């Protein structure tokens, strides 16, 4: 387009007010707020002006196109920012993808709490104000044997609150091999510094003895801390005192003890073919003063930080001014209490009741059946465009739970002769329902451990979109 043609076309762009009075735009204004429609329409006109100046637009659009472009932009602006996706990465509890899925009981409890007034901090028997911990505390007392408990928004917050309450301004003795860092650069030394406690590391990276703790104790020792290595494991020539030994030392020296269990488990994971993880109840039985652990991960509830232990310390944490900043709302308490109730009612059906445990323990035979069915569906869609194979692979629980253990799994492996694995992954990722897999050996892998009937349907819908672009 010549400069003269451009100059002639630009003045013909319709006025915003004129466009707003067309039938199509009036219908949009009946659905959406007028300011939103005006703002978006102006952006559309600006886009068309830019297209004319660049030579990509040689004639003015029809009035209906202005309305359609405006509708599309508004739809994109107002679409939910958090969207359902298919997790085919092989990492079951994926932090970036929202971590744990909740049981039907927990979801129903959350919905009930969201839509109704509830007795969150109201004692129905006395008619007076109560504490929100009384909802979950009786359940945790029965499930773990603890004297008292409280709940904050995640396990990092639980550790922070406990350290500041018990040992602010005092030394906290911990093994050098337990100064962990987890996702998001969360480091025990940094949390300790933020709490006001003083780090006193003992032992070496691979070997720490009980005498190291004993020799470090002085008049300013405030806490003996043990951190369960939930996201790593040291193998070989290693040694570390048990929590029972540290607890006994603490009792002898009148120093409180604490263990950060990280994932935490209420039932023996070995019963489901997974490696044994320390049970919260076992730690409480050993006499430890404070135990912190996550509400999701192995437990299968909403993300939260649970603190259980001796009443003396839990009461002090409740009175800590930080508690109000770290406490959870009624939705988390509703979901968590429903999860704990399910354990109390019948923990033997955990694999059926809790979606995450079910995903951890699905059989290879089941995954093979899913793979063959899905492979046939995708081959019909892609024909010769993609080479699709079924392959054995390994996944992981994720989010620091059982870090060195892998989960045997089955995957679909997709290969295109036209585009790279990265481009193919992007096509699946940017569809209406994003499908997130992983790239390995230059191929696009869809791990099926977390793919059920709903996800299979979504994968087929997304594949239908992708097939049209190849």
Residue pairs with C-beta under 8 A, 6 or more apart in sequence:
1 9
1 52
1 55
1 58
5 58
6 52
6 53
6 55
9 52
9 59
9 60
10 49
10 52
10 53
12 60
13 45
13 48
13 49
13 60
14 60
14 63
14 66
16 38
16 41
16 42
16 45
19 25
19 41
19 45
19 63
19 66
19 67
20 26
20 29
20 37
20 38
20 41
22 63
22 66
22 67
24 63
24 64
24 66
24 67
24 68
25 37
25 41
25 66
25 67
25 70
27 67
28 37
28 67
28 70
28 71
28 74
29 37
32 74
32 78
36 74
36 77
37 70
37 74
40 70
40 73
40 74
40 77
41 66
41 70
43 73
44 66
44 69
44 70
44 73
45 66
47 69
48 57
48 60
48 61
48 66
51 57
61 69
83 433
83 434
84 433
84 458
85 97
85 433
85 434
85 435
85 436
86 433
86 434
86 435
86 436
86 451
86 455
86 458
86 459
86 462
87 94
87 97
87 436
87 450
87 455
88 411
88 435
88 436
88 437
88 438
88 445
88 446
88 447
88 448
88 450
88 451
88 455
88 459
89 97
89 395
89 436
89 437
89 438
89 447
90 393
90 394
90 395
90 396
90 409
90 411
90 438
90 445
90 447
90 449
91 395
91 396
91 397
91 398
92 356
92 359
92 360
92 395
92 396
92 397
92 398
92 407
92 449
92 450
93 99
93 100
93 296
93 297
93 356
93 397
93 398
93 399
93 401
94 398
94 399
95 183
95 398
95 399
97 436
99 296
99 297
99 303
99 399
100 296
100 297
100 300
100 301
100 302
100 303
100 355
100 356
101 355
101 356
101 359
102 110
102 300
102 301
102 302
102 335
102 339
102 355
103 300
103 338
103 339
103 342
103 353
103 354
103 355
105 338
105 339
105 341
105 342
105 353
106 301
106 302
106 334
106 335
106 336
106 338
106 339
107 335
108 338
109 334
109 335
109 337
109 338
110 302
110 331
110 334
110 335
110 338
112 118
112 334
113 330
113 331
113 333
113 334
114 331
118 330
118 334
119 130
120 132
120 135
120 330
120 333
121 129
121 130
121 131
121 132
122 128
122 129
122 130
123 129
123 130
123 134
131 318
132 327
132 330
132 333
133 148
133 149
133 150
133 151
133 318
135 333
135 337
136 149
136 151
136 333
136 336
136 337
136 340
137 148
137 149
137 150
139 337
139 340
139 341
139 344
140 146
140 149
140 306
140 308
140 340
141 147
141 148
141 149
142 344
143 266
143 280
143 281
143 340
143 343
143 344
144 266
144 280
144 281
144 284
144 291
144 308
145 281
145 284
145 285
146 284
146 291
146 308
146 309
147 309
147 310
147 311
147 314
148 308
148 309
148 310
148 311
148 314
148 315
149 306
149 307
149 308
149 309
149 314
150 307
150 314
150 317
150 318
150 323
151 295
151 304
151 305
151 306
151 307
151 327
151 328
151 332
151 333
151 336
152 158
152 161
152 304
152 305
152 307
152 323
152 326
152 327
152 328
153 303
153 304
153 305
153 326
153 327
153 328
153 332
154 294
154 303
154 304
154 305
155 260
155 262
155 264
155 292
155 293
155 294
155 305
155 306
156 186
156 191
156 305
157 305
157 326
158 260
158 292
158 293
158 305
158 306
158 307
159 188
159 191
159 260
159 292
159 305
160 191
160 194
160 195
160 322
160 326
161 307
161 317
161 320
161 322
161 323
161 326
162 258
162 290
162 292
162 307
162 313
162 317
163 172
163 191
163 192
163 195
163 196
163 197
163 223
163 225
164 195
164 196
164 197
164 320
164 322
165 313
165 316
165 317
165 320
166 222
166 223
166 256
166 258
166 290
166 313
166 316
167 195
167 197
167 198
167 222
167 223
168 195
168 196
168 197
168 222
169 196
169 197
169 198
169 222
170 197
170 198
170 220
170 221
170 222
170 223
171 197
171 198
171 199
171 200
171 216
171 218
171 220
171 221
171 222
171 223
172 192
172 197
172 198
172 199
172 200
172 222
172 223
172 224
172 225
173 200
173 201
173 202
173 213
173 216
173 217
173 221
173 223
173 224
173 225
174 188
174 199
174 200
174 201
174 202
174 225
174 226
174 227
175 201
175 202
175 203
175 208
175 212
175 226
175 227
175 240
176 201
176 202
176 203
176 204
176 205
176 208
177 203
177 204
177 205
177 206
177 207
177 208
177 229
177 234
177 238
177 240
178 188
178 225
178 226
178 227
178 229
178 240
179 187
179 188
179 189
179 199
179 201
179 227
180 187
180 188
180 227
180 229
180 230
180 231
180 232
181 187
181 188
182 230
182 231
182 400
183 231
183 399
183 400
188 227
188 260
189 199
192 198
192 199
193 199
197 222
197 223
198 220
200 216
200 221
202 208
202 212
202 213
202 215
202 216
203 209
203 212
203 240
205 234
206 234
206 236
206 237
206 238
206 239
207 237
207 238
207 239
207 240
208 239
208 240
208 241
209 239
209 241
210 241
210 245
210 246
210 249
213 224
213 241
213 246
213 249
214 249
214 253
217 253
217 255
221 253
221 255
222 255
222 256
223 255
223 256
223 257
223 258
224 246
224 249
224 250
224 255
224 256
224 257
224 258
225 257
225 258
225 259
225 260
226 243
226 246
226 257
226 258
226 259
226 260
227 259
227 260
227 262
228 259
228 260
228 261
228 262
228 263
228 278
229 262
229 403
230 261
230 262
230 263
230 400
230 401
230 403
231 262
231 400
231 403
232 403
232 404
233 403
233 404
243 257
243 259
243 278
243 283
243 286
243 288
244 286
244 287
246 257
246 288
247 257
247 286
247 287
247 288
247 289
248 287
249 255
250 256
250 257
250 289
251 287
256 289
256 290
256 310
256 313
257 287
257 288
257 289
257 290
258 288
258 289
258 290
258 291
258 292
258 309
259 283
259 288
259 290
259 291
259 292
260 292
260 293
261 278
261 280
261 283
261 291
261 292
261 293
262 293
262 294
262 297
262 400
262 401
263 277
263 293
263 294
263 297
263 298
263 299
263 399
263 400
263 401
263 402
264 277
264 280
264 291
264 293
264 294
264 297
264 298
264 299
264 306
265 277
265 278
265 279
265 280
265 298
265 299
266 279
266 280
266 281
266 299
266 343
266 347
267 279
267 343
267 347
267 350
268 276
268 279
269 275
269 276
269 277
269 298
269 402
270 276
272 350
272 351
272 357
272 360
272 361
273 361
274 360
274 361
274 397
274 402
274 405
275 402
275 405
277 298
277 401
277 402
280 291
280 293
280 308
283 291
284 291
284 308
284 309
288 309
289 309
289 310
289 312
289 313
290 307
290 308
290 309
290 310
290 313
290 314
291 307
291 308
291 309
292 305
292 306
292 307
293 299
293 305
293 306
294 303
294 304
294 305
294 306
295 301
295 302
295 303
295 304
295 305
295 306
295 332
295 336
295 339
296 302
296 303
296 304
296 356
296 399
297 356
297 397
297 399
297 400
297 401
298 356
298 397
298 401
299 306
299 339
300 339
300 350
300 354
300 355
300 356
300 357
301 335
301 336
301 339
301 340
302 331
302 332
302 335
302 336
302 339
303 332
304 328
304 332
304 336
305 326
307 314
307 317
308 314
317 323
328 336
339 354
342 350
342 353
342 354
343 350
346 353
350 357
351 357
351 358
351 361
352 358
359 449
359 450
360 397
360 407
362 449
364 408
364 409
364 410
367 409
367 410
367 448
367 449
368 390
368 410
370 410
370 448
370 451
370 456
371 390
371 410
371 411
371 412
371 448
372 390
373 456
374 412
374 448
374 451
374 456
374 459
374 460
375 388
375 389
375 390
375 412
377 456
377 460
377 463
378 386
378 388
378 412
378 414
378 459
378 460
378 463
379 388
381 460
381 463
381 464
381 467
382 388
382 463
382 467
382 470
385 416
385 418
385 467
385 470
386 414
386 415
386 416
386 424
386 470
387 414
387 415
387 416
387 417
388 412
388 413
388 414
388 415
389 412
389 413
389 415
390 410
390 411
390 412
390 413
391 410
391 411
391 412
391 413
391 445
392 408
392 409
392 410
392 411
393 409
393 410
393 411
393 445
393 447
394 406
394 407
394 408
394 409
395 406
395 407
395 409
395 447
395 449
396 402
396 403
396 405
396 406
396 407
397 405
397 407
407 449
409 447
409 448
409 449
410 447
410 448
410 449
411 445
411 446
411 447
411 448
412 445
412 446
412 448
413 443
413 444
413 445
413 446
414 421
414 424
414 443
414 444
414 445
414 446
415 421
415 443
415 444
416 423
416 424
416 470
418 470
419 427
419 470
420 442
421 439
421 442
421 443
421 444
422 439
424 444
424 466
425 437
425 439
425 444
427 466
427 469
427 470
428 434
428 435
428 436
428 437
428 444
428 462
428 463
428 466
429 435
429 436
431 461
431 462
431 465
431 466
432 461
432 462
432 465
433 458
433 461
433 462
434 462
435 446
435 458
435 459
435 462
435 463
437 444
437 445
437 446
437 447
438 444
438 445
438 447
439 445
446 459
451 459
